């Protein structure tokens, strides 16, 4: 078991070094750095205990506090990949169990050192409390991460991100299932407590080694993918800018086609644009489409910001209202029609009308009257 521990610790340190030397470090990279650091510290502490602590009860039974942060870290990594406005400091409370167990661990260790012996009653109390807390935390957050990643799979363009979250979450759940297996086996084979502990702890340490390898693999695959994308991008730029646009459009067409049809249909048929207080959040709520998907789709797929898209609908509605009023020979009030279309002020209406049509409302109206006069003259011939 000591060999597995030292190999795992070394692997964690290597993976940690690879992430640290990486030039571009986003929040998600730092979260993986924290996870690898936690694994390295965990396995290093275990190696020191196995190598230098003679007391068998400490070697085989005393839980290491740091494993309580594995679930929260993969959960935070998941949030960093699915929420564009995610801020780490908003989730500071997630690490309260870590600090509680850390204080308990070092306090009990100091008590044992002062007493010069192990107080088994105190050790059992710590193990029971820490085991229950670690089990609950590392069960809840990985399951929550899996549910979030499945729900927001469309937001993650890189499949390796999706896979690494699922696999690490699954491995953490497997580690916690070993607790249940251990308790079950000890009910039937209490005389084999030492053998059961050695086997299941070895499996746990081996799983930590696999998690390190998954992070290393993901780091290398992302690096290769970025390098390939850079090479492809340079080649495309040298050949033609039109090829780059075409490739991007094909990618966005595949990703957003169905969502765009749904959004545009609802905005048009339900005339959602006529709400002068319409925001991106409200549009997401009314269409039941994630606001980040709407924003990315409009900016990258349709190459227009949210308010440009909505105001194009409003301008078109205004123009239809003017044409209908001319046909019915009714009085025309530009401002009234603009408010009815969803504009909130005269200045914003004039600005967007000029920006979208290239004409002022008055110029548009004169051109429309001129066209109608010409058409009427043709019809009378």
C-alpha positions as CSV (number, residue, x, y, z in Angstrom):
1,X,0.0,0.0,0.0
2,X,2.9,2.4,0.7
3,X,4.0,2.0,-2.9
4,X,0.6,3.1,-4.2
5,X,0.6,6.0,-1.8
6,X,4.0,7.3,-2.9
7,X,3.3,6.7,-6.6
8,X,0.0,8.6,-6.2
9,X,1.7,11.5,-4.4
10,X,4.4,11.7,-7.0
11,X,1.8,11.6,-9.8
12,X,-0.2,14.3,-8.1
13,X,2.9,16.5,-7.9
14,X,3.8,16.0,-11.6
15,X,0.2,16.8,-12.6
16,X,0.3,19.9,-10.3
17,X,3.5,21.0,-11.9
18,X,2.1,20.7,-15.4
19,X,-0.9,22.8,-14.5
20,X,1.2,25.5,-12.7
21,X,3.6,26.0,-15.6
22,X,0.7,26.3,-18.1
23,X,0.7,29.9,-19.3
24,X,-3.0,30.4,-19.5
25,X,-4.6,29.7,-16.2
26,X,-8.4,30.3,-15.9
27,X,-10.4,29.8,-12.8
28,X,-11.0,26.2,-13.7
29,X,-7.3,25.5,-13.9
30,X,-6.7,26.9,-10.4
31,X,-9.5,24.6,-9.1
32,X,-7.7,21.6,-10.6
33,X,-4.5,22.9,-9.1
34,X,-6.2,23.0,-5.7
35,X,-7.6,19.5,-6.2
36,X,-4.2,18.1,-7.2
37,X,-2.6,19.9,-4.2
38,X,-5.2,18.3,-1.9
39,X,-4.5,14.8,-3.3
40,X,-0.7,15.4,-3.0
41,X,-1.0,16.5,0.6
42,X,-3.4,13.7,1.4
43,X,-1.1,11.0,0.1
44,X,2.0,12.6,1.6
45,X,0.4,12.7,5.0
46,X,-0.6,9.0,4.6
47,X,3.0,8.1,3.6
48,X,4.5,9.9,6.6
49,X,2.0,8.1,8.9
50,X,2.7,4.6,7.3
51,X,6.5,5.3,7.4
52,X,7.0,6.9,10.8
53,X,4.0,6.3,13.1
54,X,4.3,3.0,14.8
55,X,0.8,2.9,16.4
56,X,-1.4,0.6,14.3
57,X,-4.7,2.3,15.3
58,X,-3.4,5.6,13.8
59,X,-2.0,3.9,10.7
60,X,-5.2,2.0,9.9
61,X,-8.0,4.1,11.3
62,X,-7.4,7.8,11.6
63,X,-9.2,9.6,8.7
64,X,-7.3,12.3,6.9
65,X,-9.3,15.6,6.9
66,X,-8.3,16.8,3.4
67,X,-10.5,14.3,1.5
68,X,-13.6,16.3,2.5
69,X,-12.7,18.9,-0.2
70,X,-12.7,16.5,-3.2
71,X,-16.4,16.7,-3.9
72,X,-16.7,20.5,-3.4
73,X,-13.7,21.2,-5.7
74,X,-15.2,19.1,-8.6
75,X,-18.5,20.9,-8.0
76,X,-16.9,24.3,-8.2
77,X,-15.0,23.2,-11.4
78,X,-18.4,22.2,-12.9
79,X,-19.9,25.6,-12.0
80,X,-16.9,27.4,-13.6
81,X,-17.6,25.5,-16.8
82,X,-21.4,26.0,-16.9
83,X,-21.9,29.5,-15.5
84,X,-20.2,32.4,-17.2
85,X,-20.7,34.8,-14.3
86,X,-19.5,32.3,-11.7
87,X,-17.5,33.9,-8.8
88,X,-15.6,31.6,-6.5
89,X,-15.9,33.8,-3.4
90,X,-19.7,33.4,-3.5
91,X,-19.2,29.7,-2.6
92,X,-16.7,30.2,0.3
93,X,-19.0,28.4,2.7
94,X,-18.4,25.1,0.9
95,X,-15.0,24.8,2.6
96,X,-16.3,25.1,6.1
97,X,-16.3,21.3,6.6
98,X,-12.7,21.2,5.5
99,X,-11.6,23.8,8.1
100,X,-13.7,22.1,10.8
101,X,-12.1,18.7,10.2
102,X,-8.6,20.2,9.8
103,X,-8.9,21.9,13.2
104,X,-10.2,18.6,14.7
105,X,-7.4,16.5,13.1
106,X,-4.5,18.7,14.3
107,X,-6.1,19.2,17.7
108,X,-6.4,15.5,18.3
109,X,-2.9,14.9,16.9
110,X,-1.5,17.4,19.4
111,X,-3.5,15.8,22.3
112,X,-2.0,12.4,21.4
113,X,1.5,13.9,21.3
114,X,1.1,15.6,24.7
115,X,-0.4,12.5,26.3
116,X,2.3,10.3,24.7
117,X,-0.3,7.7,23.8
118,X,-3.5,7.3,21.7
119,X,-6.8,7.9,23.4
120,X,-9.0,5.3,21.5
121,X,-12.2,6.8,22.7
122,X,-11.3,10.2,21.3
123,X,-10.0,8.6,18.1
124,X,-13.2,6.7,17.6
125,X,-15.3,9.8,18.1
126,X,-13.2,11.7,15.6
127,X,-13.3,8.9,13.1
128,X,-17.1,8.5,13.4
129,X,-17.7,12.3,13.0
130,X,-15.2,12.7,10.1
131,X,-16.3,9.6,8.3
132,X,-20.0,10.7,8.3
133,X,-19.1,14.3,7.2
134,X,-16.8,13.2,4.4
135,X,-19.3,10.6,3.2
136,X,-22.2,13.2,3.0
137,X,-20.1,15.9,1.4
138,X,-18.4,13.6,-1.2
139,X,-21.8,12.0,-2.0
140,X,-23.8,15.2,-2.4
141,X,-21.4,17.4,-4.5
142,X,-20.4,14.8,-7.1
143,X,-24.0,13.8,-7.7
144,X,-24.9,17.5,-8.0
145,X,-22.0,18.0,-10.5
146,X,-23.2,15.2,-12.7
147,X,-26.8,16.6,-12.7
148,X,-25.5,20.1,-13.6
149,X,-23.2,18.9,-16.4
150,X,-25.9,16.8,-18.0
151,X,-28.4,19.6,-17.8
152,X,-25.9,22.1,-19.3
153,X,-24.1,19.8,-21.8
154,X,-24.8,22.2,-24.7
155,X,-22.9,25.0,-23.0
156,X,-19.6,23.0,-23.0
157,X,-18.1,23.0,-26.4
158,X,-15.1,20.9,-25.3
159,X,-16.1,17.2,-24.8
160,X,-13.0,16.5,-22.7
161,X,-14.3,19.0,-20.1
162,X,-17.6,17.1,-20.0
163,X,-15.9,13.7,-19.7
164,X,-13.4,14.7,-17.0
165,X,-16.2,16.1,-14.8
166,X,-18.3,13.0,-15.2
167,X,-15.4,10.6,-14.6
168,X,-13.9,12.4,-11.6
169,X,-17.3,12.7,-10.0
170,X,-18.0,9.0,-10.6
171,X,-14.6,8.0,-9.1
172,X,-15.3,10.1,-6.0
173,X,-18.6,8.3,-5.6
174,X,-16.9,5.0,-6.0
175,X,-14.5,5.9,-3.2
176,X,-17.4,6.8,-0.9
177,X,-19.2,3.5,-1.8
178,X,-16.1,1.7,-0.4
179,X,-17.2,3.1,3.0
180,X,-20.5,1.3,2.7
181,X,-18.7,-1.9,1.5
182,X,-16.2,-1.7,4.4
183,X,-19.0,-1.4,7.0
184,X,-20.9,-4.2,5.4
185,X,-17.9,-6.6,5.3
186,X,-17.0,-5.8,8.9
187,X,-20.4,-6.9,10.0
188,X,-19.9,-10.3,8.6
189,X,-16.1,-10.6,9.0
190,X,-15.1,-8.6,12.1
191,X,-12.0,-10.7,12.6
192,X,-10.7,-9.4,9.2
193,X,-10.8,-5.7,10.0
194,X,-7.1,-5.1,9.2
195,X,-7.2,-7.0,5.9
196,X,-10.5,-5.2,4.8
197,X,-9.0,-1.8,5.7
198,X,-5.8,-2.4,3.8
199,X,-7.6,-3.6,0.7
200,X,-10.2,-0.8,0.6
201,X,-7.7,1.9,1.4
202,X,-5.4,0.6,-1.3
203,X,-8.3,0.9,-3.8
204,X,-9.1,4.4,-2.6
205,X,-5.4,5.5,-3.1
206,X,-5.4,3.9,-6.5
207,X,-8.5,5.8,-7.4
208,X,-6.8,9.1,-6.4
209,X,-3.9,8.1,-8.7
210,X,-6.4,7.6,-11.5
211,X,-8.0,11.0,-10.9
212,X,-4.5,12.6,-11.2
213,X,-4.0,10.8,-14.5
214,X,-7.4,12.0,-15.8
215,X,-6.4,15.6,-15.0
216,X,-3.0,15.1,-16.7
217,X,-4.7,13.5,-19.8
218,X,-7.2,16.3,-19.9
219,X,-4.5,18.9,-19.6
220,X,-2.5,17.3,-22.5
221,X,-5.5,16.8,-24.7
222,X,-6.6,20.5,-24.2
223,X,-3.0,21.6,-25.0
224,X,-2.9,19.5,-28.2
225,X,-6.4,20.7,-29.2
226,X,-5.4,24.3,-28.7
227,X,-2.2,23.8,-30.7
228,X,-4.1,22.1,-33.5
229,X,-6.7,24.9,-33.4
230,X,-3.9,27.4,-33.7
231,X,-2.3,25.6,-36.6
232,X,-5.6,25.3,-38.4
233,X,-6.5,28.9,-37.7
234,X,-3.1,30.1,-39.2
235,X,-3.6,27.9,-42.2
236,X,-7.1,29.2,-42.7
237,X,-6.0,32.8,-42.3
238,X,-3.3,32.3,-44.9
239,X,-5.7,30.7,-47.4
240,X,-8.8,32.8,-46.9
241,X,-10.8,34.6,-44.2
242,X,-13.9,33.3,-45.8
243,X,-13.0,29.7,-44.9
244,X,-12.7,30.6,-41.3
245,X,-16.2,32.2,-41.3
246,X,-17.6,29.2,-43.1
247,X,-16.1,26.8,-40.5
248,X,-17.5,28.8,-37.6
249,X,-20.9,29.1,-39.3
250,X,-21.1,25.4,-39.8
251,X,-20.2,24.8,-36.1
252,X,-22.8,27.3,-34.9
253,X,-25.4,26.1,-37.3
254,X,-25.1,22.6,-35.9
255,X,-25.2,23.9,-32.3
256,X,-27.9,26.6,-32.5
257,X,-30.2,25.8,-35.4
258,X,-33.0,24.3,-33.4
259,X,-32.7,26.7,-30.5
260,X,-32.8,29.7,-32.9
261,X,-35.9,28.4,-34.6
262,X,-37.6,28.1,-31.3
263,X,-36.5,31.5,-30.0
264,X,-37.3,33.4,-33.2
265,X,-40.7,31.8,-33.5
266,X,-41.7,32.7,-30.0
267,X,-40.4,36.3,-30.3
268,X,-42.4,36.8,-33.5
269,X,-45.6,34.9,-32.9
270,X,-46.0,36.1,-29.3
271,X,-44.7,39.5,-30.1
272,X,-42.4,39.5,-27.0
273,X,-40.5,42.4,-28.4
274,X,-43.5,44.8,-27.7
275,X,-42.6,44.7,-24.0
276,X,-40.7,47.9,-23.5
277,X,-39.0,46.5,-20.4
278,X,-37.9,43.2,-22.0
279,X,-34.5,42.1,-20.9
280,X,-32.3,39.0,-21.6
281,X,-33.3,37.4,-18.3
282,X,-37.0,37.9,-19.1
283,X,-36.7,36.6,-22.6
284,X,-34.9,33.5,-21.3
285,X,-37.8,33.0,-18.8
286,X,-40.5,33.5,-21.4
287,X,-38.9,31.2,-24.0
288,X,-37.5,28.7,-21.5
289,X,-34.1,28.9,-23.1
290,X,-30.9,29.5,-21.1
291,X,-29.9,33.1,-21.2
292,X,-26.2,32.3,-21.8
293,X,-27.3,30.2,-24.9
294,X,-29.4,33.1,-26.2
295,X,-26.5,35.6,-25.7
296,X,-23.9,33.3,-27.4
297,X,-26.3,32.4,-30.2
298,X,-27.1,36.1,-31.0
299,X,-23.6,37.3,-30.7
300,X,-21.8,34.5,-32.5
301,X,-24.4,32.8,-34.7
302,X,-26.5,35.8,-35.8
303,X,-23.8,38.4,-35.2
304,X,-26.0,40.9,-33.4
305,X,-26.4,41.9,-29.7
306,X,-29.6,41.2,-27.8
307,X,-31.1,44.8,-28.2
308,X,-30.3,45.0,-31.9
309,X,-32.2,41.7,-32.4
310,X,-35.2,42.9,-30.4
311,X,-35.2,46.4,-32.0
312,X,-35.2,45.0,-35.5
313,X,-38.5,43.3,-34.7
314,X,-39.8,46.6,-33.2
315,X,-38.8,48.6,-36.3
316,X,-40.5,46.0,-38.6
317,X,-43.6,46.2,-36.5
318,X,-43.5,50.0,-36.7
319,X,-43.1,50.0,-40.5
320,X,-46.1,47.6,-40.8
321,X,-48.2,49.9,-38.6
322,X,-47.3,52.9,-40.8
323,X,-48.1,51.0,-44.0
324,X,-51.4,49.8,-42.6
325,X,-52.4,53.3,-41.6
326,X,-51.6,54.6,-45.1
327,X,-53.8,51.9,-46.6
328,X,-56.6,52.8,-44.3
329,X,-56.0,56.5,-44.8
330,X,-55.7,57.0,-41.0
331,X,-53.7,59.6,-39.1
332,X,-50.1,58.7,-38.5
333,X,-48.3,59.4,-35.2
334,X,-44.8,58.1,-35.3
335,X,-44.2,58.3,-31.5
336,X,-47.5,56.4,-30.8
337,X,-46.5,53.7,-33.2
338,X,-43.0,53.5,-31.8
339,X,-44.4,53.1,-28.2
340,X,-46.8,50.5,-29.5
341,X,-43.9,48.5,-31.1
342,X,-42.0,48.4,-27.7
343,X,-39.7,51.4,-27.8
344,X,-39.5,53.2,-24.4
345,X,-38.4,56.6,-25.6
346,X,-38.3,58.8,-28.7
347,X,-34.5,59.1,-28.7
348,X,-33.9,55.4,-28.7
349,X,-36.5,54.9,-31.4
350,X,-34.9,57.5,-33.7
351,X,-31.4,56.2,-33.0
352,X,-32.2,52.5,-33.7
353,X,-34.4,53.3,-36.7
354,X,-31.6,55.3,-38.3
355,X,-29.0,52.6,-37.4
356,X,-31.1,49.7,-38.7
357,X,-32.8,51.2,-41.8
358,X,-30.2,53.9,-42.7
359,X,-32.9,56.5,-42.8
360,X,-34.8,58.7,-40.3
361,X,-38.5,57.9,-39.7
362,X,-39.4,61.0,-41.8
363,X,-37.2,60.0,-44.7
364,X,-38.7,56.5,-44.6
365,X,-42.2,57.9,-44.6
366,X,-41.6,60.2,-47.5
367,X,-40.0,57.4,-49.5
368,X,-43.0,55.2,-48.7
369,X,-45.5,57.9,-49.8
370,X,-43.5,58.4,-53.0
371,X,-43.6,54.6,-53.8
372,X,-47.3,54.4,-53.1
373,X,-47.9,57.4,-55.4
374,X,-45.9,55.8,-58.2
375,X,-47.7,52.5,-57.7
376,X,-51.1,54.3,-57.7
377,X,-50.2,56.0,-60.9
378,X,-49.2,52.8,-62.5
379,X,-52.4,51.1,-61.4
380,X,-54.5,53.9,-63.0
381,X,-52.8,53.6,-66.4
